[in-house]
Amino acid sequence: MRACLFLIFALSLGSEAARKPNVIFIFTDDQGTLDANCFGSEDLHTPAIDELAKNGIKFTQAYSHTVCCPARAALLTGRYPQRSGVNSWTQGDLKSGRGINMSGNEVTIAEALRSAGYRTALFGKWHLGAARESGPTTQGFDEFFGLRGGFIDNYNHHFLHGSGFYDLYEKTKEVHAKGKYFPEMMTDRALSFIEKNKDGPFFLYFALNIPHYPEQALEMFGDRYKGLPMPRRSYAAMISTTDHYIGKVLKKLNDLELTEDTIIVFMSDNGHSAEHSQIRVDGHSSGLKKGHYYGAHGGGGNAGPYRGNKGTFYEGGIRVPAILSYPKELPKGEVKSQAVTSMDWYPTVLDLCGIEKNKAVPFDGKSLVTMLRDEGDKEIHNEFHWAWQNQWAVRVGEWKLIGRGSWELKPDQKLPPGTHLGNVSEKDPEKKNYVSERKELLKELKEVHDRWAKTVGFSAR
């Protein structure tokens, strides 16, 4: 009898040791560089994001991308988006002719975790190609509910640019729920998924479509920000709405006693939007009238000292808030100043989960595990690259070169419009353009970019 009890106890210990941590990616949409209270925006009410920071590690120099599609490709593959064919807008409408879709040859983190025994789900925004034969469920996700394209009105679930189209799906099947608030719907699905898979392990990609416009905040946050001027007032209410739904996920983890053994990555896809948008056609698919405004009111986000916003390669367009929480294994309440990228999360999670990497598909990101457990401030990246359509940027050390097109640096050459060589660590980061007085540095950074472009197959022509 004693031997049987010992065997049962041993098997129980073995099961506990073998159980891998749950993983949640919380990816917000158009949340600006400093847009959370714990990142310095004291005018914002963000208790959930602040709680994550207290339970984890906050990154003050985290890079994503300048717009949605490449940011999501980098996050899910751990590789530069150009490698997977995502260098321009991906197909948004499942019913349209086939456009750009992320290469099916890419091995996403969902595929890697599913192969390791994880149940996987994406609730929210995909935006890596809407073709029926592509999409989340062909790239490792067991479950998908949300929008396949870029953004929707949260109540009628139509994409609003141009003449619009309907975009709310369960896998590839249209879901009709007019009048229901999409962030609430996707959060309900996420909570049910966590409950159903509480014995784990599970991977949840909680890809919120907010604070991205249209700025349709929860009514409860209207009074809180009534003293703020526009456009900050409208945007702040959207940030708190976003935080509200993050808080629901965190509460579910606490209620199920899963917090300690869950890895949570929180990040935004790019900086805040400064767009103005309105319905410009009669007979729009959403039923909204011509002239209906749905934009970002010119930009209410906070990039602090950094210039730029979504759509630019200045710091305000690509530097975003980021937090990593894993209370069981990592420090709590720490701040890391080293520069990291969205591509780093995939290899980092695999290392934390004890899952072997696929050597046939090398990462561009790097595992942060050693850095996370080290009290030093040694940088782990020597250079950083971004590209989108015919625009690109490269950063080495404190210097960043932003360029357009393909060109060779020659004596007395007139550089393309928008060429900018800036310092990201000055009191006024990137304010001064050094292209005229730092010719050698300009040449060096251009050569670094050219080498990278050949490596990833990027052409800016």
Secondary structure, 3 states (H helix, E strand, C coil): CHHHHHHHHHHHHHHHHHCCCEEEEEEEECCCCCCCHHHCCCCCCCHHHHHHHHCCEEEEEEECCCCHHHHHHHHHHCCCHHHHCCCCCCCCCCCCCCCCCCCCCCCCHHHHHHHCCCEEEEEEECCCCCCCCCCHHHCCCCEEEEECCCCCCCCCCEECCCCCEECCEECCEECCCCCCCHHHHHHHHHHHHHHHCCCCCEEEEEEEEEECCCCCCCHHHCHHHCCCCCCHHHHHHHHHHHHHHHHHHHHHHHHCCCCCCEEEEEEECCCCCCCCCECCCCCCCCCCCCCCECCCCCCCCCCCCCCCCCCCCCHHHHEEEEEEECCCCCCCCEEECCCEEHHHHHHHHHHHHCCCCCCCCCCCCCCCHHHHCCCCCCCCCCEEEEEECCEEEEEECCEEEEEECCCCCCCCCCCCCCCEEEECCCCCCCCCCCCCCCHHHHHHHHHHHHHHHHHHCCCCC
